[in-house]
Amino acid sequence: MTNVNTAGTGLDLPDADEILAALRAGYRSIDEGYGFYPGFDGWLTSLGYQRRDDIPCTCPDRGYRGHLPECRFVR
């Protein structure tokens, strides 16, 4: 997936399968009593991604409708 915000920067975004797996991990985390983001963020982190607040939004619509959970997760 090419994103205009990361094109040419050498930053890698999670693909659709990785995001779906992270969503499932987030919901499992809720079931275990922790909350969504510890599971979601932990899954992407385990794949080598990290959330970077020093880069622009990586959402496909640049955050127009709000930010997605995977916003700014890059590798």
Residue pairs with C-beta under 8 A, 6 or more apart in sequence:
1 13
1 15
1 16
3 13
3 58
3 60
5 55
5 56
5 57
5 58
5 62
6 13
6 55
6 58
6 74
9 55
11 55
11 74
11 75
12 49
12 74
12 75
13 58
13 70
13 73
13 74
13 75
14 22
14 44
14 47
14 49
14 70
14 73
14 75
18 44
18 47
18 49
19 70
21 43
22 39
22 40
22 43
22 44
22 69
22 70
23 40
23 69
25 39
25 40
25 42
25 43
26 36
26 37
26 39
26 40
26 43
26 69
27 36
27 39
28 39
29 35
29 36
29 37
29 38
29 39
29 40
29 42
30 36
30 39
32 39
36 69
37 69
40 69
41 51
44 51
44 70
44 73
47 75
48 75
49 73
49 74
49 75
50 73
50 74
50 75
51 72
51 73
52 72
52 73
52 74
53 72
55 72
55 74
56 62
57 63
57 67
57 71
57 72
58 70
58 71
58 72
58 73
58 74
59 67
59 68
59 71
63 71
